[in-house]
Amino acid sequence: MKIDDSPRTAGQRKQDVLARLEEESDIWVATADADGIPYLVPLWFRWDGEAIWLATRITSPTGRNLSRLGRGRLSFGNTDDVVIFDGSVETFSADEVPVAAADAWAAKWGWDPRRSARSTKPYAYFRVLPLTVQAWHGEHELRGRNVMGEGRWAA
């Protein structure tokens, strides 16, 4: 995309975001601890058509912060095609996670975090329900970048 290209419509941006949710494998996850110290890590994710599912150790800084705050910010890594999600977070232990969600995760990645449930550092699942989504391809698309607000798509 070039700076002099016409900005995408809200509908096109939504379609582009949905395509990336299906195609990408990693997403950046930003959190902060109780002292405000930020953490930024890339994690595998799975999109279920409504929410973004993550899995990480519950004892990791990211796991603790997502669980404690109940919200998170996620983004794809390409700065020429920015997508930022802000969402509410629901935390599930390996025993509490909906079976369909965990099975879909294992099918996508060939790895099942539930197997670590008896570990001293078990994994947890985090369901991130997007509340706001921003998408833009450079300065010429800053106007109109809010493609979701209050959990509803703009188009």
C-alpha positions as semicolon CSV with decimal commas, in nm:
position;residue;x (nm);y (nm);z (nm)
1;M;0,000;0,000;0,000
2;K;0,130;0,345;-0,090
3;I;0,068;0,666;0,101
4;D;-0,122;0,813;-0,196
5;D;-0,354;0,512;-0,230
6;S;-0,715;0,570;-0,137
7;P;-0,792;0,470;0,221
8;R;-0,975;0,141;0,258
9;T;-1,340;0,145;0,360
10;A;-1,438;0,021;0,705
11;G;-1,580;-0,292;0,542
12;Q;-1,254;-0,365;0,360
13;R;-1,052;-0,308;0,675
14;K;-1,277;-0,549;0,866
15;Q;-1,232;-0,814;0,595
16;D;-0,854;-0,761;0,602
17;V;-0,848;-0,797;0,982
18;L;-1,056;-1,116;0,967
19;A;-0,823;-1,257;0,700
20;R;-0,518;-1,189;0,916
21;L;-0,686;-1,356;1,213
22;E;-0,716;-1,669;0,998
23;E;-0,371;-1,648;0,835
24;E;-0,132;-1,526;1,106
25;S;0,027;-1,761;1,359
26;D;0,168;-1,516;1,616
27;I;0,026;-1,210;1,785
28;W;0,199;-0,959;2,015
29;V;0,050;-0,950;2,364
30;A;0,106;-0,639;2,577
31;T;0,033;-0,631;2,951
32;A;0,157;-0,452;3,259
33;D;0,210;-0,571;3,614
34;A;0,070;-0,410;3,930
35;D;0,367;-0,169;3,936
36;G;0,306;-0,068;3,575
37;I;0,606;-0,255;3,438
38;P;0,520;-0,348;3,078
39;Y;0,560;-0,689;2,918
40;L;0,541;-0,757;2,547
41;V;0,561;-1,110;2,407
42;P;0,462;-1,288;2,087
43;L;0,232;-1,585;2,137
44;W;0,061;-1,837;1,914
45;F;-0,308;-1,771;1,897
46;R;-0,628;-1,917;1,761
47;W;-0,926;-1,716;1,635
48;D;-1,263;-1,888;1,686
49;G;-1,471;-1,637;1,492
50;E;-1,551;-1,434;1,802
51;A;-1,251;-1,434;2,032
52;I;-0,873;-1,475;2,026
53;W;-0,744;-1,769;2,231
54;L;-0,396;-1,762;2,384
55;A;-0,210;-2,014;2,598
56;T;0,084;-1,943;2,824
57;R;0,202;-2,044;3,167
58;I;-0,018;-1,898;3,438
59;T;0,300;-1,815;3,633
60;S;0,457;-1,614;3,350
61;P;0,439;-1,234;3,370
62;T;0,195;-1,232;3,078
63;G;-0,022;-1,504;3,230
64;R;-0,032;-1,332;3,569
65;N;-0,109;-0,993;3,414
66;L;-0,384;-1,116;3,182
67;S;-0,546;-1,304;3,469
68;R;-0,515;-1,017;3,717
69;L;-0,625;-0,735;3,487
70;G;-0,893;-0,913;3,287
71;R;-0,793;-0,716;2,978
72;G;-0,515;-0,706;2,725
73;R;-0,383;-0,540;2,412
74;L;-0,280;-0,750;2,114
75;S;-0,130;-0,657;1,780
76;F;0,012;-0,807;1,464
77;G;0,379;-0,738;1,401
78;N;0,377;-0,571;1,060
79;T;0,400;-0,192;1,097
80;D;0,287;-0,139;0,736
81;D;-0,041;-0,314;0,816
82;V;-0,128;-0,225;1,175
83;V;-0,401;-0,407;1,365
84;I;-0,447;-0,341;1,737
85;F;-0,701;-0,523;1,954
86;D;-0,810;-0,417;2,301
87;G;-1,022;-0,675;2,475
88;S;-1,158;-0,831;2,788
89;V;-0,983;-1,146;2,905
90;E;-1,128;-1,459;3,057
91;T;-0,881;-1,705;3,214
92;F;-0,926;-2,083;3,211
93;S;-0,713;-2,347;3,377
94;A;-0,642;-2,662;3,177
95;D;-0,924;-2,831;3,371
96;E;-1,173;-2,545;3,316
97;V;-1,115;-2,463;2,948
98;P;-1,405;-2,558;2,721
99;V;-1,312;-2,889;2,559
100;A;-1,398;-2,766;2,207
101;A;-1,168;-2,464;2,245
102;A;-0,876;-2,670;2,377
103;D;-0,924;-2,941;2,115
104;A;-0,929;-2,677;1,837
105;W;-0,609;-2,525;1,980
106;A;-0,438;-2,866;1,985
107;A;-0,555;-2,940;1,630
108;K;-0,419;-2,609;1,499
109;W;-0,081;-2,624;1,671
110;G;-0,016;-2,997;1,717
111;W;0,049;-2,923;2,083
112;D;-0,188;-2,949;2,378
113;P;-0,121;-2,719;2,677
114;R;-0,359;-2,933;2,887
115;R;-0,081;-3,190;2,909
116;S;0,106;-2,952;3,138
117;A;-0,183;-2,930;3,387
118;R;0,002;-3,139;3,646
119;S;0,327;-2,950;3,595
120;T;0,462;-2,720;3,865
121;K;0,425;-2,444;3,602
122;P;0,096;-2,527;3,427
123;Y;-0,040;-2,351;3,123
124;A;-0,366;-2,160;3,121
125;Y;-0,588;-2,050;2,835
126;F;-0,693;-1,690;2,785
127;R;-0,998;-1,595;2,581
128;V;-0,963;-1,236;2,457
129;L;-1,291;-1,089;2,337
130;P;-1,212;-0,784;2,122
131;L;-1,387;-0,465;2,233
132;T;-1,200;-0,222;2,008
133;V;-1,004;-0,288;1,691
134;Q;-0,795;-0,039;1,499
135;A;-0,653;-0,105;1,151
136;W;-0,450;0,117;0,923
137;H;-0,189;0,117;0,643
138;G;0,002;0,435;0,720
139;E;-0,082;0,797;0,790
140;H;-0,335;0,827;0,509
141;E;-0,552;0,568;0,687
142;L;-0,537;0,708;1,041
143;R;-0,880;0,862;0,993
144;G;-1,128;0,576;1,009
145;R;-0,887;0,338;1,182
146;N;-1,144;0,241;1,448
147;V;-1,314;-0,057;1,289
148;M;-1,466;-0,194;1,610
149;G;-1,595;-0,013;1,916
150;E;-1,775;-0,150;2,221
151;G;-1,746;-0,498;2,070
152;R;-1,930;-0,406;1,746
153;W;-1,778;-0,389;1,399
154;A;-1,813;-0,050;1,230
155;A;-1,909;-0,217;0,900
